């Protein structure tokens, strides 16, 4: 019985992660829409991480939109990471291995996307 409670607790935390990630992303994107709407100067969209960070400090809407999208992309990746720990706690090592492979594929895909720019 204790094991089922732990599994249910982990599943709830995964659900919370997904909800919070989507809500945070939506709030950031909504804020960025207001920033873009009220900004008079139209500057170039940030192309790399340093430009995004610089744009965040300068309160540029484009940088905040990219931050919101980045948070939205990281949400399912965080879910995969939490799932690895959940499967490990259940001692389901086959699913741990499969989930680690999925995480590696996601990270490699993101890395290749960064190299392509």
CORSULKA-V327607 format. One record per backbone hydrogen bond with DSSP energy under -0.5 kcal/mol. CO is the residue of the C=O (numbers start at 1). NH is the residue of the N-H. Records with the same first field share a line. If there is no record, write none. Layout:
CO: NH, NH
This chain:
1: 5
2: 6
3: 7
4: 8
5: 9
6: 10
7: 11
8: 12
9: 13
10: 14
11: 15
12: 16
13: 17
14: 18
15: 19
16: 20
17: 21
18: 22
19: 23
20: 24
21: 25
22: 26
23: 27
24: 28
25: 29
26: 30
27: 31
28: 32
29: 33
30: 34
31: 35
32: 36
33: 37
34: 38
35: 39
41: 43
48: 52
49: 53
50: 54
51: 55
52: 56
53: 57
54: 58
55: 60
56: 59
60: 64
61: 65
62: 66
63: 67
64: 68
65: 69
66: 70
67: 71
68: 72
69: 73
70: 74
71: 75
72: 76
73: 77
74: 78
75: 79
76: 80
77: 81
78: 82
79: 83
80: 84
81: 85
82: 86
83: 87
84: 88
85: 89
86: 90
87: 92
88: 91
91: 93
92: 96
93: 97
94: 98
95: 99
96: 100
97: 101
98: 102
99: 103
100: 104
101: 105
102: 106
103: 107
104: 108
105: 109
106: 110
107: 111
108: 112
109: 113
110: 114
111: 115
112: 116
113: 117
